Amino acid sequence: MIELEGVPELIDPVMVAAFEGWNDAGDAASTAVAHLEREWKGEVFAALDAEDYYDFQVNRPTVWLDAGVRKITWPTTRLSVVRVGGEKPRDLVLVRGIEPSMRWRSFCNELLGFAHELGVELVVILGALLGDTPHTRPVPISGTTSDADLAQRMDLEETKYEGPTGIVGVLQEACTHAGVPAVSLWAAVPHYVSQPPNPKATLALLNRLEDLIDVRIPLGELPEDARAWQVGVDQLAAEDTEVAEYVQTLEEARDTAELPEASGEAIAREFERYLRRRDGGPPDPGERTRPPKPPKPLGDSADPAEPPESSDSSDSDDEDSSED
């Protein structure tokens, strides 16, 4: 039995989780949850026992000095709570950690124990995968669920993915079997520039999360960071003819797949987002579109074998996504 002392009764709580590792290309997902913790000053109320789930030769602890005293931080998964104010306040239970090395079923059951005790109504798991998508276009976001009714109600794709999976897929299925509504949001990160950070993908995930759970998320410096990231990648790509030609091929494939309807829809969604932020209105539900193969990466690349949860995806309406 999980006992949570000092945690107040929560209002319409939603659990938002992300895990570093295989499901986190460009660190986009874990950075998104870290952003929520930072902006809303989340307070950690629980941490899973690191020895139960982690191989310390794979994820090593770190030593640091606190007023001259050496301390050790162990790799684990921590939970914090933030309250989102406004006309309709609600609480978010933020889960941020590292994909466990072992005992995944026990890991998921422990997280579901917290969800049950806190009265969580929905679990949203963020992930990022490597994809054949140009960095110059809006970041494709796939919203998937194993629940057919939830897919229809929240304008999501019912997942049809088969193949290797990570903790995101395992946790989503554990939620489904436990009767807890669960959604996965996946950002597609260009495989040719996969090294972290990727603020554009982080921003896209937050925008889609904002639409999904009907909250206003303070973005801070993320839009500017995303624009700076794209400018930097533009410069790197321009210095490599092979990469520049490949990016152009991806752009043409993407634009051909989306025009003419999608471009008008994307402009309309971007304008609606601008008006909502200007007027302080609530976000509207997001919508769906789809993304579109590979040269040598720019710089060091992560393992490209990331598991897509769905073949269809939604273009994020992130504020940095329009071309300069």
N, C-alpha and C positions, 0 to 999 in steps of 0.2 A: 504494500500500500504506500503510495507516494503522499507524503504530507508536505504541504506548502505553507510554511509559516511566514507571515509578513506580507503575503500577496493579497491585495484587496479583491473584493468581488469584481469581476470584469464585466464590461459592457460589450455585448455582441462581439466577443473575441474572435479574431482570425489569427491562425498560426502561419507565419511566413518563414520558410526555411531555405537555407542554401549551404552547400558543402564544397569546400576546396577539393581539388583533385580532378578526377576523370570527367566529372560533370560540369566543370567550371572553366571552359576555354576563355583565355584572356582574363581570368579572375572576375569576369563580368558579374556573375551571380552573387558570389560572396561579397563583392564590393557593394552591390546593391543593398544587401542586408546591413552591412557595416554603415552605409550612408544613412539608413533609417535609424539605426542606433545612435549615430552621432547627431543627426538633426533633431531627433526627439528625445535625446538624452536618456536612452534606455538604461535601466538598472538591472544588472544580472542577479537573478534570484536562484538559479540552479545550474549545476555543471555535472555532466555525466562522469563517472569514474573512469579516468583515462586508461587504467590498467585492464579494464574489462574489454576494451574495444580497439586499442591501438598497439601496433608494433613499433616500439621506440627506435628500432634501427631503420625503420622506413620514415617515420615522422619523429624526429629527434626533439627532446625538450631543449629549451634555451635557458642559459644562465644570465642573470642581470644583477646589477647592484642597486640597492635601495638604501640610501644614506649610509653607504659603505658596507652594508650587509648583503652577502650574496644570496640570491633567491633563484628558484627554478620555476619556470612556467611550463606546464605539461600540455602537450597537444590534446585537445578534447573538444567537446561540443557544449556550448553554453546557451542558456535561455535567459532572455530578458523581456521585460514588459514595457510598452510605451502607450500612453493615452493620446489619441488624436482628438483634438478639440473641435469646436465648431457647433453648428446647430444640432447635428447628430453625432455626438462624441462616441467613439468606439475604441477598443483596446486591441493592440497587436501584440502577439507573443512571438518574439523574434528568436529564431534558432539559427545559430551560426557555428560552424565547426569544420572538421576535416572528415572526408569520407573514411569510415572506420576500416580497419585492417581485418577484422574478424567479428564473428557473432552478429551478423547483420540483423537476423530476426529478433534477437534480444534487444539490439539497439533500437529498432523500430518500435518494438513493444514498449520500451521505456519511454520513448517520445510520445507514443499514443497514451500512455498512462498519464503523463503531464497534460496532454490535450483533454483527456476525459475529466481530470480533476479541475481543470480551469474552465470547463464548459465551452471549449472551442467549437465553433459552428462550421468552420471551413479551414482546410489546410491548403496553402499555396506554396508549392516548391519551385524555386527558381533554378534554372540550369542554363548552361551555354555550351554550344557544340561548334565544331569547325565545319564550315560549309563553303560551297562554291558561290559566294556572294560578293559583289564588289563593295569596297569600302566607301565608295562615292554615293551610294544609294541608301535609302532608309534601311535600318536593320530589320530583317525579317524576324518576327516573333510568332512562335507556334504556341497556341494554348490548347492543351489536351487533357482529357479525363477518361477514366474507365467507366464512368457512369453515363449511360445514354440520356437519361432525363436531365442530368446536370449539363451535359453537352448542349442540349437543345435550349435549356433555360438561360445559359450564360454565353451562348454563341461561341462554343468551343468545338474542337474536333474530338470525336471519340477515337482514342488511340488504337491503331492497328499495327503498331511496331512489333516486329519479332526479331530477336537477336540478342547479343550481349547487352547487359544493362548495368547501371551503376546504382548507387544508393538512392538516387532520385526516383528511378523506376520501382525499386523495391519498396521504398516508403510509400509511394502512391498506391501500390497494390495492397500494402498492409492496411492503409487507411480504408480502401474499398472494402476489404474483407471484414474490417471492424465496424463498418457502417458509418464512417466519417467522410463527408464530402471532401474530395481532394482534387486539386488542379495542378498541372505542371505548366510553367511558362518557360519556353526555351528561346534563347537568342542565338541567331546564327552569326558566328564570328568568321571573318575572312581567313581562310587557312593560310594564306600567304603572308599574313601579318598577325600571327596568333599570340605573340608574347604579350604579357600583361604590362601595364593596365590597358583596358579598352573602355574608356569612359562613354563612348558612343553606344556600345552595347549595354552598359550599365544603365544609361539614361533611357534607352528603349525599354528595358525590362521594367523600370520604375514607372514609366508612362503607361505601359500595359497593365501593371499592377494597380495603378491609380484608377484606371477605368474599371477594372474587374471588381474591386472591393469598395468603390465609391468613396474615396477619400482624396483630399488634396495633399500631395506630397511636396514639401519644400525641396527644391532642386539645388539650391545653393549655387556653387560654382560649376556644377556638372555640365550645363549647356556650353559654357565657355571652354571647359576642358575638352569636351567632345569636338568642338570646332577646331581647337588647337591640335588635337589628335589627328583629325582628318587632314589638316594642312600639312602636318608632319609626314603622314603617310603619302600624301600627294607628291611631296618633294622627293621622298625615297623612291617611289615608283617611277618618277620622271627620270631618275638617274639610272634606271635599269630598263633597257629597251624591251627585253623579254617580258618583264612583269608589266610594263606599261601596255604592251600589246594584249597581254592576257586580261588585264583589267578592262580594256576596251571591249574585248570579246564578251566578258561577263556582263558589262553594261548593256551591250546590244541585245544579248539574250534576255536579260531582265526586262528591258524596255519593250521588247517585242512581245513578251508574255503578258505584260500588263496593259499596254495601250490598246484602245484609246480610253476605255472606261476607267481603269484603275488610276490613271494619272489625274483625272478630274476628281475622283473620289479622294485621292490622297491630298489634293489641294484643298478640297472642302473640309476634310478632317483636320488638316493643319489650321485652317482658318477658324473652325469651331473651337479647337483647343486654345488658340490665341484669345478668342472672345471669352471663353470660360475663365481663363486665368486673369484676364483684364477685369471681368465683372465679378470674379469670386464665386461663380456658380459651381455646382457639383459637376463632376465629370460624367460624360455619357458613356454607355457601353462601347467597347472597341469593336472594330470590324476586321474582316479577313481578306487577305489576298494571297499570293503565292510567290516563292523565290525561284531561281533557276538552278567548267570542269578543270586540270590544275598545273603552274610552273614551279620554280624553286621559290621557297618562302623568302620574305624580306627579313633577314636576321635569323636567329635561332627559332625553330618552330617546335611546338608541342606535338605530342602524338596525335595525328589527325583522326584516329579511330574513335570519334565521339558518337554516341548513339542518338540518332534523331528519333524523336517520339512520334513524329507525324510528317508526312510528305507535304502537307499544306501548311501555310504559315501566314501570319498577319504582319504587314508592314507597320512598324511603329510610327506614331506621329510625333517622334521626338523633335524638339525645337531646333536641333542642330542639323536635321536631316536634309534640308533643302540645299541644292548645290549653290556654291558661291559663283 
